[in-house]
Amino acid sequence: MAENNNNQPFEVRSTLPSRGGQGDEDRKVVIELCDVKREFLVGDEVVRALRGVSFKIYEGDFVTIQGTSGSGKSTLLNQLGCLDTPTSGEYILDGTPVRKMTKNQRAKLRNRKIGFIFQNYNLLAKTTAVENVELPLMYNSKVKAKERRERAIEALKAVGLGDRLEHKSNQMSGGQMQRVAIARALVNNPTILLADEATGNLDTRTSFEMLVLFQQLYREGHTIIFVTHNPEIAQYSSRNIFLRDGQIKSDTYNDHILDAAEALAALPKPQD
């Protein structure tokens, strides 16, 4: 067994599921982009950030999306997260067309269908882990206070923070804060987990601890989209989409997914 810095054991497994590429017609489509274009007017110039992007993501995929600065990666992230709408084309999220929705309609869809995980954690300062994780549920009037807390505690336990429920952000490490952020993303039982550079602020060991957790969620059947500039992370996902100049340059499945727990176990032990 490998251990993280919080003394939470990780199970080392040598194989991970490879769901992609075969039998996709039997799996549910949770995201579909159809010739999505996004243009911005900057002064007198039209900037074509996305130039006709089309793909499907299936339930249970673990997809990395890569691209250098200016590739359209951030614009695509905003589309997938229902933070923006296409200039033309269509984005369908779990059967719901997004492009003609109002901001309020998109906000409701976003809250129900997407769990966000950010590079900078985006936790509320001076607020406990439980309170941070409860936040998405506060926008759902059907979930009462008792259930909110119970679900938040369950989510924190699922990411190995059952002993940090009442800790505040300034009492936690970067890895612990990112675990809180992942628990917050999970608490609403979203259709997809959308991670934006989720290991970008973490050291090597803690980054692999997060990858272990993401692979655990993948094993459990969660649909994960991990936007990153780090090509190494694609070795640990089931599929990789690479953007350049607002277009998809490659979309490949990974038949030999590396095991993050094995990589973590092989790292030098931290010095006391």
N, C-alpha and C positions, 0 to 999 in steps of 0.2 A: 504494500500500500504506500502511495506517495501522500505527503501531507502538505497543506498550504500553510501560510504564515499564521492562520487562525487556529491551527491544530485540528482542522476539519479534514477527515480522511477522504481521499478520492479513490474510487475503485479503478484500477488499471485494467483496461480491456484491450485485447489485441485486434478486435474487429469492430467495424461500425457499419450500419446499414447503408447500402447504396441503392437509393430508390429511383434515381434519375435515369432517363433515357429509354427505359424499357417498361412497357405497360402503362405509359402515361395516359393513354386513352381511358384507363380504368380508374384514374385518380381524379379527384375534384380539382378544378381550376379555381384558385383563390385570387389570382391577379392576372389580368389580361390587358396589355397595351396594344392598341391597333393604330399604327402609323402616327404615333404621337409626335407633334411638332410644338415647340415653344419658342416664340420670338419676342424680343424685347426691343423697344425703341429707345436708343441712347443718343440724344441729340437728334441729328438727321439720319443716323445710321441704324439699320435694322440688324440686330444681333440674333443669329439663329442658333440658340443654345442646344436645342434638340431638333434633329433633322429627319424625322420619320422613324421613330423607335417602335419596334413591335416584338413582344415576347409574351409567353405564358409562364406563370409560376404555379406549381402544383402543391397541394396540401402535403406537408411533410418534407418539402425541399429545404436545404440549407444552402442559400445562394450568396456568394460574394459578388459585389459589384465594384469593379476597379476602374480607374482612369486617372490620368495626370490632371494637373490644374488646367482648366479650360476645356476639359473633355465633355462637360455637361453632366458630370456625376452629381453635383449639388442640385442642379435643376431637376434631374431625374428623382433624386431623393425627395424633393419638395412635391413632385407629382405623386410618388408612391405614398407619401405621408398625408395626402389630401390637404397640403398647405398651399397648393397652387393648382391651377387647372390648365389643360393644354390650350394652345392657340387653335389647333385643329387636331383631328384624330380623337380617339376615345380611350379612357382608362376605366376599366370595370373592376371593382373591388368586391369580391365575394358575391358576384351577381348584380351589383348595383352600379350603373353608369354614373360617373362622377362629374364629367365636364360641365354639364348644365346645372349643377347643384348650386344653391346659394351658400354663402359663407357659413351660416348657421346650420344648414343641412350637412355640410362637410364636417363641421365641428362635431356634430352628433355622431356621424359615421366614424370619424376618427377616434372618438372616445370609445365606441363599442367594438371597433374592428382592429385597431392598431395599438400595439404596445411599443412605446418609444424608449430607446436607450441611447444616451448621448455621451460624447467624449468627456464633457465637463460635468457629468452626473446630473446637473440641474436639480439638486436637492434644496429644499427650503432650509435656510440657516436657522440654528437654534430650535430646530424641530426634531423630534425623535424619529427613529427609523420607522416605527409603526405609523406615526402620523404622516410621514412622507409617502408610505405605501398606500395608506388609505385614500390619498388625494383623488385618484381617478374615480373612485367609487362615490365621491361626494357629489358628482354631477349626475348620479343616477338615483332619482327619488325613490325607486323601488327597493334600494338597499338601505336598510336602517343601520343605526350606529353600532349596534351589537354585532350584526353580521359583517359590517365593514371592518371592525377590529379583528373578528375571528378570521376573516379571509386574509387580512394583512399579516397576521401572525403566521398563518399557514404558508403564505408566500415567502416570508422571511425564513422560516424553517426550511423550506424547499431549497433555498440558496445558501444554507449553512450558517444562518445568522440568528438562530433561535435563542442564543445567549446575548444578543445585542439589541433586543427589542426597544429598550428605552434609551439607548445611546443616541447622542446628537451628532451632527456632521463633524463638529470640531473634536469629537472623541473617537473618530474612526479613521482608519488608513484609507488610501485611495482605492485599494481593492475592496475593502468593506463598503465604501460608499458606492462603488459600482455594483456590488451585490444588492444593495438597497435599491438602486435604480432598476436592476433586472427584476427584482421582486415587484416593484411598482408597475413595471411593464406587464408582468404576468397576472396581476391581481384581478384584472377585468376579464380574464380568459379570452384574450384577443384572437382574431383570426391569424394575424401575423405579428411577429416581433421584428421591428425595424431598428437596426443598430447603426448609428453613425459614428464611425471611428471609435468604437467602444473600448479599444485597448490603447488608444492613441496617447493617453496621459500616464500609462502604467509602465513599470519596469518589466524586464523580460520574464521573470518568474511570475509576477502577478498577471501579466498578459496571458501566460499559458494556463494559469489557474482559471482565468475567465474563459479561455477556449475550452477547457475541460467542462466548465459549466454549460457553455453553449452546445457542446457535443452531447452532453447529458440531456439537454432539452430536445435536441434533434432526435436522439434515441427514443424519447418519449412521444415523438410525433409532432412536435411544434414546427411551424413554418417560420423560417428565419431568413431575413434579408440583412446582410452585413455589408455596409458600404465602407470601403477602406482604400487607402493608397498603398497599403503594405501587401506586396504580392505573396509573401510567405503564408498569409492567412488562408489563401485559396487552397493550399494543400490540405486544409483541415475541414473544408466544406464539400458538399456533394456536387456543386455546380458553380461555374465562374462566368460572369458576364463582363466583358471588357469594352469600355467606351473610348472612342477617340473622335474629336471634332463633332460631337453631338450625334454620333452614329455607333451602332454596335459593330465592333470589329471582330469579336469572337464570342461564342456562347458554347461552352464545353462542359461536359459532365466528367466528374472525377471518379474513375473506377478503382483508385487506390488511395482512399482517404487515410491520411496519417492520423494516428491516435495522439491527441494532445496530452493525455495522461502519461503515456510512455515518454513523450518529449519532456514533460515536467519532471518525471522521475529521473531522467538522465541529466538534468541540470545540476551544477554544483550546489551543494547544500549551503544555505545562507549562513553567514558568519554571525555568531552570537555577539 
